[in-house]
Each structure stands twice: as structure tokens, then as C-alpha cells.
């Protein structure tokens, strides 16, 4: 039956000696000795007392020696057994030494043949990554500078501060043909590409030349936006351009936002393909600043209604003598309806370039897949610009004519006695017949509104 050995007692706790002080990792003999000397001496003492610290150390040594003696005496059988087995363990070391040397040799070979080349490769890889980043930044900078130069060339006619006033009052002053339709769209796409380049390569902003150019890019972009807005502001179409599906040359300009009819012939350059120009201007705005496109078309729409209402109201003062001015005002209103219908049709039929990039710094909600008309109709909440034109014209006329009849009751009586066409016939000649059933013609609901607005004046 095997005899069990009792493990030696290793309890070092003592009420006389604080062994924990000696077993701490931070134990320092010098510091400990210094603390013993300072505990029994003062700075003002003339003689240093070393006997007390010495006694303390001798007491600790004696206590430790006594405990070692007690432990070895009470566990001598285990110690002898362990000592006898130490020789057997020592005999196993020589065979292991050969294996250890083999392992050390293999590790040295691994260090020499694999780890050292790996560390060198790591350094080369780090250098290569930095070179690649630098090369990529230089390529991005080269492309950016190319786009910037291309943009400066395209916008040179309108880039100077005095090229076009901020609020031109006519198409001639606005210099609408300063940039061709193709160059206009290309300029907008170039701005979008520049913005996309900065967004995809944030490191470009670390270069001084990019920060300098980007600070002026906003002003150049604003010039382009204003030019596109002016093209929409002064848009018009003649009957032929409407009947020929918007393909003819446009030579006249619509009234400006002031509503004056003096701008009808405001200097549209001969030979200018305005229909192509306005679609490119609209899409350029969609690329650069979508909310500006919706706002410009809204302002254009309001301007056309205001101009038509003003023309018709001014012509009312001569109705007691002749319908010439009134008919002329109605004709001008019909021309504006044709312009709006043509614009509506052009927006619907415009095919966006496949490579276009929509960048809008103020909004992340613009759907780049929207067509031009889908965006405009959703932004203005309309299904047809022509229908809204007739409705708003009728509602504005109703208020103005009601005021006119209230203030000129005698003149209205004279008008009633004139052999003028009926209200329905006038509306039919104004809003239905000239359009041959096209989109520009007023629908039954708009016809009723127009008839009601003109009813106080005619039979």
C-alpha cells in the first residue's frame, strides 16, 4: 500500500516578522535599509544609531533560520525523496540537449530565411503604399486641374464680373448666346465632376492649389446658375416652333418678371436654337442646384401669368371703342401659353446624358434617376404647366375684371351694347382654337373658369 506524503508546511505568516515586505516585487534592500535607519535616527542627532536596525535585521534572520530548520525537520522524508529523484531528472537532460540544439538551429534558420525577409518586405510594402497614395493623389490632382481648366475655358464668356449684370432686364443684356447649348451642359457636367472628384478624393483638400481653386469654384458655379436662370426667365416660343415640335428657330423673348410687354422683342439673337438651349439650361440647373430649377420655372410661370393679366387689364380701357388692343392682348396671352406648353413638352422629351452626375450640396434627397419632367412636376406638384397657366390666368383675371367693372360701370354698359362676340366665343378663340387640340389648349375646367372671369364684360 503506497504511503502518502504530506506536503511541506509553507505558511510564512508570523506575528513577529512581516514576511510580506520581503516578498513584494517592488522590494528594494537599499530603500528598506534606509527606512530602518531613518526610523531610529533624526536629522539633528550627532551620532547615528545603527545598533537598533541591526538588531531588527538579526532578529528577522534568526526567525527565518528557525522556521527553515523547523520545516526541514518536519518534512525531511519528502526532501530526501525529492533529492534522490533529482539525479534521475538530471540524467534526462543530455538527450534533450540535442533536441534543444536542433530546435535552436531551426529557429535561427527561420529567423534568417523567413522573418528577416518578411520584415524587409514589410518596410518595402509600407514604402510602396505611400508611393501608391502619392501617385493616386497626383493622378487625382491632374484630373482635377484638367477639369478646372476645361471649366474656365467653357465659362470664359460669362466668368468676368462685368460680363452679365446680376439682374438683366432683357435677353440681349443677359447675353443668352454667350455659351452654346452643348458647352452649357458640358460646363454643368464639369462642375459636377469636379465636386464628385473632391468627394471621392478627400486628400485633395490637403493641397493648397485645390483649396485655392475650390474657394473660387462657388462663384463660378453661381455665375453658371444665374446664366441658366436667365435663359429660363426670357424663354419664349413662336407658333411655328410649337407646331414643328419645338424644332424651329426662336427670335423673340417673353416678358420679364416685371410683366411689361415692351420686352417681347428684347434682342434674342437671330439663329439661336432656344428650345435646345433651354432644355440644356434646365438640365444644367438640375445637375448643379435642383431647387433652383424648380424655383426658376415657378418664377417664369408667374411672370407669364402676370404679363398676360397686365396686358389684358390695360386693354380694357379701350373696349368701349374697339377690341383691337383687347384682341392683341389675348393673342399675346395665347403666345405665352404656347411657350409654356412647348417648355412642358421639351422637359418631358429631354433625354438625360447617361454619364451625368447629380451633385447637390444642399440636399441629399435628390433622386439622380428622376427624369427632368418628373423632378419639375413633383417639385411644383403639377401634372401640366399649361393647365395651371390657364387656371391661374382665369383666377387672376376674375379679380381684376371684377374691380374694373365696379370702378367703370358706365364704360361696361357701353361695352355691353357693342356688337362683340360672346364670352364663350372669345374664350374659344383665345384658349382652344389656336392650339388645334394640343396640350396648350385649355381643358373644360379651365374654359369654365375663363368664361366666368370674362362674363362681366361680354354677353
C-alpha positions as CSV (number, residue, x, y, z in Angstrom):
1,X,0.0,0.0,0.0
2,X,1.5,3.3,-1.1
3,X,2.5,5.7,1.6
4,X,1.1,9.2,1.1
5,X,3.5,12.0,1.7
6,X,2.3,15.1,3.4
7,X,3.2,18.3,1.6
8,X,5.6,20.5,3.5
9,X,4.1,23.3,5.5
10,X,4.9,26.7,3.8
11,X,2.9,29.1,5.9
12,X,5.1,32.1,6.4
13,X,2.7,34.1,8.5
14,X,4.2,35.2,11.8
15,X,3.2,37.6,14.5
16,X,6.9,38.7,14.8
17,X,8.1,39.0,11.3
18,X,6.3,40.7,8.4
19,X,7.4,38.5,5.5
20,X,5.1,40.3,3.0
21,X,7.6,43.2,3.0
22,X,10.4,41.0,1.7
23,X,8.2,39.2,-0.9
24,X,6.9,42.2,-2.7
25,X,8.1,42.7,-6.3
26,X,9.0,46.3,-5.5
27,X,11.2,45.4,-2.5
28,X,14.5,47.2,-2.5
29,X,17.2,46.4,0.0
30,X,18.6,49.9,-0.1
31,X,15.2,51.5,0.4
32,X,14.4,49.1,3.2
33,X,17.7,49.6,5.0
34,X,17.3,53.4,4.6
35,X,13.9,53.2,6.2
36,X,15.2,51.2,9.2
37,X,18.0,53.8,9.8
38,X,15.6,56.7,9.5
39,X,13.1,55.1,11.9
40,X,15.7,55.2,14.7
41,X,17.5,58.4,13.9
42,X,16.8,62.0,13.5
43,X,18.3,64.7,11.4
44,X,19.5,66.5,14.5
45,X,21.2,63.5,16.0
46,X,25.0,63.9,16.3
47,X,25.6,60.1,16.3
48,X,23.9,57.6,14.0
49,X,22.3,54.7,15.8
50,X,22.9,51.5,13.7
51,X,22.5,49.0,16.5
52,X,18.7,49.1,16.6
53,X,18.3,48.5,12.8
54,X,21.0,45.8,13.1
55,X,19.1,44.1,15.9
56,X,15.9,44.2,13.8
57,X,17.6,42.5,10.9
58,X,19.4,39.9,13.1
59,X,16.0,39.1,14.7
60,X,14.4,38.6,11.3
61,X,17.3,36.4,10.1
62,X,17.1,34.3,13.2
63,X,13.4,33.9,12.9
64,X,13.7,32.8,9.2
65,X,16.6,30.4,10.1
66,X,14.5,28.9,12.8
67,X,11.5,28.4,10.5
68,X,13.7,26.8,7.8
69,X,15.0,24.4,10.5
70,X,11.5,23.5,11.6
71,X,10.3,23.0,8.0
72,X,13.3,20.7,7.1
73,X,13.0,18.8,10.3
74,X,9.3,18.1,9.9
75,X,9.5,17.3,6.2
76,X,12.9,15.6,5.9
77,X,11.5,12.4,4.3
78,X,9.9,14.3,1.5
79,X,13.0,16.4,0.9
80,X,15.2,13.2,0.8
81,X,12.8,11.7,-1.7
82,X,12.9,14.8,-3.9
83,X,16.7,14.9,-3.7
84,X,17.0,11.3,-4.8
85,X,14.7,11.9,-7.8
86,X,16.8,15.0,-8.8
87,X,19.6,12.7,-10.1
88,X,17.2,10.8,-12.3
89,X,15.9,14.1,-13.7
90,X,19.5,15.2,-14.4
91,X,20.1,12.1,-16.5
92,X,17.3,13.0,-18.8
93,X,18.8,16.4,-19.7
94,X,21.7,15.3,-22.1
95,X,19.3,13.6,-24.6
96,X,17.1,16.7,-24.5
97,X,20.1,18.9,-25.2
98,X,20.5,17.6,-28.7
99,X,16.8,18.2,-29.4
100,X,17.1,21.7,-28.0
101,X,20.1,22.5,-30.2
102,X,18.1,21.2,-33.2
103,X,15.2,23.5,-32.3
104,X,17.5,26.5,-31.8
105,X,19.1,25.8,-35.1
106,X,15.7,25.6,-36.8
107,X,14.6,28.8,-35.2
108,X,17.8,30.6,-36.3
109,X,17.1,29.3,-39.8
110,X,13.5,30.6,-39.6
111,X,14.7,33.9,-38.3
112,X,17.3,34.2,-41.1
113,X,15.3,32.8,-44.1
114,X,11.8,33.9,-43.3
115,X,11.4,36.5,-40.5
116,X,14.2,38.8,-41.7
117,X,13.0,38.9,-45.3
118,X,9.4,39.4,-44.0
119,X,10.4,42.4,-42.0
120,X,12.3,43.8,-45.0
121,X,9.2,43.1,-47.2
122,X,7.0,44.9,-44.6
123,X,9.2,48.0,-45.0
124,X,9.1,47.8,-48.8
125,X,5.3,47.3,-48.6
126,X,4.9,50.4,-46.4
127,X,7.0,52.4,-48.8
128,X,5.0,51.1,-51.8
129,X,1.7,52.0,-50.1
130,X,2.9,55.5,-49.6
131,X,4.1,55.8,-53.1
132,X,0.8,54.5,-54.3
133,X,-1.1,57.0,-52.2
134,X,1.1,59.8,-53.6
135,X,0.7,58.6,-57.2
136,X,-3.1,58.3,-56.7
137,X,-3.2,61.9,-55.3
138,X,-1.1,63.2,-58.2
139,X,-3.5,61.4,-60.7
140,X,-6.5,62.9,-58.9
141,X,-4.9,66.3,-58.9
142,X,-4.0,66.1,-62.6
143,X,-7.7,65.2,-63.5
144,X,-9.0,67.9,-61.2
145,X,-6.7,70.6,-62.9
146,X,-7.8,69.3,-66.3
147,X,-11.5,69.7,-65.3
148,X,-10.8,73.1,-63.8
149,X,-9.1,74.3,-67.0
150,X,-11.9,72.9,-69.1
151,X,-14.5,74.7,-67.0
152,X,-12.6,78.0,-67.2
153,X,-12.5,77.7,-70.9
154,X,-16.2,77.0,-71.2
155,X,-17.3,79.7,-68.9
156,X,-14.9,82.4,-70.1
157,X,-17.6,84.4,-71.8
158,X,-19.6,84.9,-68.6
159,X,-17.0,84.4,-65.9
160,X,-15.8,88.0,-65.7
161,X,-17.6,90.2,-63.2
162,X,-18.8,92.6,-65.9
163,X,-19.9,90.0,-68.4
164,X,-23.6,89.9,-67.4
165,X,-25.4,92.1,-64.8
166,X,-26.9,90.3,-61.8
167,X,-30.5,91.2,-62.9
168,X,-30.6,91.8,-66.6
169,X,-33.9,93.3,-68.0
170,X,-33.7,91.8,-71.5
171,X,-32.4,88.8,-73.3
172,X,-29.9,90.9,-75.1
173,X,-28.4,92.2,-71.9
174,X,-28.4,88.7,-70.5
175,X,-26.2,87.6,-73.4
176,X,-28.0,84.3,-73.7
177,X,-26.0,83.1,-76.6
178,X,-22.7,83.7,-74.9
179,X,-22.4,79.9,-74.4
180,X,-23.8,77.3,-76.8
181,X,-26.2,74.7,-75.5
182,X,-23.6,72.0,-75.8
183,X,-21.0,74.0,-73.9
184,X,-23.5,75.0,-71.3
185,X,-24.4,71.4,-70.4
186,X,-20.7,70.3,-70.6
187,X,-19.9,73.1,-68.1
188,X,-22.5,71.9,-65.7
189,X,-21.3,68.3,-66.0
190,X,-17.7,69.5,-65.5
191,X,-18.7,71.3,-62.2
192,X,-20.5,68.1,-61.1
193,X,-17.4,66.0,-62.0
194,X,-15.2,68.4,-60.0
195,X,-17.5,68.2,-57.0
196,X,-17.5,64.4,-57.3
197,X,-13.7,64.3,-57.6
198,X,-13.3,66.2,-54.4
199,X,-15.8,64.0,-52.7
200,X,-14.1,60.7,-53.9
201,X,-10.6,62.0,-53.1
202,X,-10.8,63.8,-49.7
203,X,-7.0,64.0,-49.7
204,X,-7.1,66.7,-52.5
205,X,-8.1,69.3,-49.9
206,X,-4.7,68.8,-48.3
207,X,-3.2,70.6,-51.3
208,X,-3.0,74.4,-51.3
209,X,-3.8,74.7,-55.0
210,X,-7.1,72.7,-54.6
211,X,-8.2,74.8,-51.6
212,X,-7.5,78.0,-53.5
213,X,-9.4,76.8,-56.6
214,X,-12.3,75.4,-54.5
215,X,-12.8,78.8,-52.8
216,X,-13.4,80.4,-56.2
217,X,-15.4,77.5,-57.6
218,X,-18.6,78.5,-55.8
219,X,-18.5,82.0,-57.5
220,X,-18.0,80.4,-60.9
221,X,-20.8,77.9,-60.3
222,X,-23.1,80.7,-59.2
223,X,-22.4,82.5,-62.5
224,X,-23.4,79.4,-64.4
225,X,-26.6,79.0,-62.3
226,X,-27.5,82.7,-62.9
227,X,-27.0,82.2,-66.7
228,X,-29.2,79.2,-66.8
229,X,-31.9,81.0,-64.8
230,X,-31.7,83.9,-67.3
231,X,-32.3,81.5,-70.1
232,X,-35.5,80.3,-68.4
233,X,-36.5,83.8,-67.5
234,X,-36.5,85.1,-71.0
235,X,-37.8,81.9,-72.7
236,X,-40.4,82.2,-75.5
237,X,-41.6,80.2,-78.5
238,X,-43.4,81.3,-81.6
239,X,-46.3,79.4,-83.1
240,X,-44.1,77.7,-85.7
241,X,-41.8,76.3,-83.1
242,X,-44.8,74.8,-81.3
243,X,-46.3,73.4,-84.4
244,X,-43.0,71.9,-85.5
245,X,-42.5,70.1,-82.2
246,X,-40.1,72.7,-80.8
247,X,-37.5,72.4,-83.6
248,X,-37.6,75.9,-85.2
249,X,-35.5,78.9,-84.5
250,X,-36.7,81.3,-81.8
251,X,-36.4,85.0,-82.4
252,X,-38.4,86.7,-79.7
253,X,-38.3,86.9,-75.9
254,X,-41.1,86.6,-73.4
255,X,-41.8,89.4,-71.0
256,X,-39.6,89.7,-68.0
257,X,-40.7,89.3,-64.4
258,X,-41.9,92.9,-64.5
259,X,-44.8,91.9,-66.8
260,X,-44.1,94.6,-69.3
261,X,-44.9,94.0,-72.9
262,X,-42.0,96.2,-74.1
263,X,-39.7,93.2,-73.8
264,X,-41.5,91.0,-76.4
265,X,-38.8,91.9,-78.9
266,X,-35.9,92.1,-76.5
267,X,-33.0,91.0,-78.6
268,X,-32.9,87.2,-78.9
269,X,-30.0,86.6,-81.4
270,X,-31.1,85.5,-84.8
271,X,-30.4,81.8,-85.4
272,X,-30.4,80.9,-81.7
273,X,-31.9,77.5,-81.2
274,X,-33.7,78.5,-78.0
275,X,-35.6,75.2,-77.5
276,X,-32.3,73.2,-77.3
277,X,-30.7,76.0,-75.2
278,X,-33.5,76.0,-72.6
279,X,-33.5,72.2,-72.2
280,X,-29.8,72.2,-71.6
281,X,-30.2,75.1,-69.2
282,X,-32.9,73.3,-67.2
283,X,-30.8,70.1,-67.0
284,X,-27.7,72.1,-66.1
285,X,-29.7,73.5,-63.2
286,X,-30.9,70.0,-62.3
287,X,-27.2,68.9,-62.1
288,X,-26.0,71.8,-60.1
289,X,-28.9,73.1,-58.0
290,X,-32.2,71.2,-58.4
291,X,-34.1,73.6,-56.2
292,X,-33.1,76.5,-58.4
293,X,-34.6,74.7,-61.4
294,X,-38.0,74.4,-59.7
295,X,-37.8,77.9,-58.5
296,X,-36.9,79.3,-61.9
297,X,-39.7,77.6,-63.7
298,X,-42.1,78.7,-61.0
299,X,-41.0,82.3,-61.4
300,X,-41.2,82.0,-65.2
301,X,-44.8,80.7,-64.8
302,X,-45.8,83.5,-62.5
303,X,-44.2,86.1,-64.8
304,X,-46.1,84.9,-67.8
305,X,-49.4,85.0,-66.0
306,X,-48.6,88.5,-64.6
307,X,-47.7,89.7,-68.1
308,X,-50.9,88.3,-69.6
309,X,-53.1,89.7,-66.9
310,X,-51.4,93.2,-67.1
311,X,-51.8,93.2,-70.9
312,X,-55.5,92.3,-70.8
313,X,-56.3,94.7,-68.0
314,X,-54.6,97.6,-69.8
315,X,-56.6,96.8,-72.9
316,X,-59.9,97.1,-71.1
317,X,-59.9,100.9,-71.2
318,X,-60.4,100.9,-75.0
319,X,-63.1,98.2,-75.1
320,X,-65.8,100.9,-75.3
321,X,-64.4,101.9,-78.7
322,X,-62.7,98.8,-80.2
323,X,-61.5,95.3,-79.5
324,X,-58.1,95.8,-81.2
325,X,-56.0,96.2,-78.1
326,X,-58.0,93.5,-76.3
327,X,-57.6,91.0,-79.1
328,X,-53.8,91.8,-79.3
329,X,-53.6,91.2,-75.5
330,X,-55.4,87.9,-75.9
331,X,-53.1,86.9,-78.7
332,X,-50.0,87.7,-76.6
333,X,-51.6,85.6,-73.8
334,X,-52.0,82.7,-76.2
335,X,-48.4,83.0,-77.3
336,X,-47.3,82.7,-73.7
337,X,-49.5,79.7,-73.3
338,X,-47.7,78.2,-76.3
339,X,-44.3,79.0,-74.8
340,X,-45.3,77.2,-71.5
341,X,-46.7,74.2,-73.4
342,X,-43.5,74.0,-75.5
343,X,-41.4,74.2,-72.4
344,X,-43.6,71.5,-70.8
345,X,-43.1,69.3,-73.9
346,X,-39.4,69.9,-74.0
347,X,-39.0,68.9,-70.4
348,X,-40.9,65.7,-71.0
349,X,-39.0,64.7,-74.0
350,X,-35.5,65.6,-72.8
351,X,-33.1,62.6,-72.7
352,X,-30.6,63.0,-69.9
353,X,-27.0,62.1,-70.7
354,X,-26.0,58.6,-69.4
355,X,-22.8,60.0,-67.8
356,X,-24.5,62.8,-65.8
357,X,-23.7,63.1,-62.2
358,X,-26.1,64.9,-59.9
359,X,-24.3,66.8,-57.1
360,X,-26.4,69.0,-54.8
361,X,-24.5,70.3,-51.8
362,X,-27.7,71.5,-50.0
363,X,-29.8,68.3,-50.3
364,X,-29.2,64.6,-50.2
365,X,-32.7,63.7,-51.2
366,X,-32.4,64.3,-54.9
367,X,-33.1,61.1,-56.9
368,X,-30.5,61.0,-59.6
369,X,-32.7,58.6,-61.6
370,X,-35.6,61.1,-61.9
371,X,-36.3,62.5,-65.4
372,X,-36.3,66.2,-65.9
373,X,-40.0,66.5,-66.0
374,X,-40.6,64.1,-63.1
375,X,-38.5,66.3,-60.9
376,X,-40.2,69.5,-62.0
377,X,-43.7,68.1,-61.7
378,X,-43.0,66.6,-58.3
379,X,-41.3,69.8,-57.0
380,X,-44.2,72.1,-58.3
381,X,-46.9,69.5,-57.7
382,X,-48.4,69.9,-61.2
383,X,-49.3,67.5,-64.0
384,X,-49.3,70.1,-66.7
385,X,-47.8,73.6,-66.8
386,X,-50.4,74.7,-69.4
387,X,-53.4,73.7,-67.3
388,X,-52.0,75.6,-64.3
389,X,-51.4,78.6,-66.6
390,X,-55.0,78.8,-67.8
391,X,-56.3,78.3,-64.2
392,X,-54.2,80.9,-62.7
393,X,-54.8,83.3,-65.6
394,X,-58.6,82.9,-65.1
395,X,-58.5,83.4,-61.4
396,X,-56.3,86.5,-61.6
397,X,-58.4,87.9,-64.4
398,X,-61.6,87.4,-62.4
399,X,-60.4,89.6,-59.6
400,X,-59.0,92.3,-61.9
401,X,-62.1,92.4,-64.2
402,X,-64.4,92.5,-61.1
403,X,-62.6,95.6,-59.9
404,X,-62.7,97.1,-63.3
405,X,-66.4,96.7,-63.8
406,X,-67.0,98.1,-60.3
407,X,-64.9,101.2,-61.0
408,X,-66.1,101.7,-64.6
409,X,-69.8,100.8,-64.6
410,X,-70.7,103.3,-67.4
411,X,-68.0,102.0,-69.6
412,X,-69.1,98.4,-69.0
413,X,-72.7,99.4,-70.1
414,X,-71.2,100.8,-73.4
415,X,-69.2,97.6,-73.9
416,X,-72.4,95.5,-73.5
417,X,-74.1,97.5,-76.3
418,X,-71.2,96.8,-78.7
419,X,-71.6,94.0,-81.2
420,X,-68.8,92.0,-79.7
421,X,-68.5,88.2,-79.7
422,X,-70.0,86.3,-76.7
423,X,-67.8,85.3,-73.8
424,X,-67.7,81.7,-74.8
425,X,-66.6,82.6,-78.3
426,X,-63.8,84.8,-77.0
427,X,-62.6,82.1,-74.7
428,X,-62.8,79.6,-77.6
429,X,-60.8,81.9,-79.8
430,X,-58.3,82.5,-77.0
431,X,-57.7,79.2,-75.4
432,X,-58.9,76.4,-77.8
433,X,-58.8,77.1,-81.5
434,X,-55.2,78.4,-81.8
435,X,-53.9,75.2,-80.3
436,X,-55.6,72.5,-82.5
437,X,-56.3,70.2,-79.6
438,X,-52.7,70.2,-78.4
439,X,-51.5,70.2,-74.8
440,X,-51.5,74.0,-74.8
441,X,-55.3,74.2,-75.2
442,X,-57.4,74.9,-72.2
443,X,-59.4,71.9,-70.8
444,X,-63.1,72.1,-69.9
445,X,-62.5,73.1,-66.3
446,X,-60.1,75.9,-67.3
447,X,-62.6,77.0,-70.1
448,X,-65.3,77.4,-67.4
449,X,-63.0,79.5,-65.3
450,X,-62.1,81.8,-68.2
451,X,-65.7,82.2,-69.2
452,X,-66.6,83.2,-65.6
453,X,-63.7,85.7,-65.4
454,X,-64.8,87.5,-68.7
455,X,-68.5,87.2,-68.1
456,X,-69.0,90.7,-66.5
457,X,-67.7,92.3,-69.8
458,X,-69.4,90.4,-72.6
459,X,-72.7,88.7,-73.4
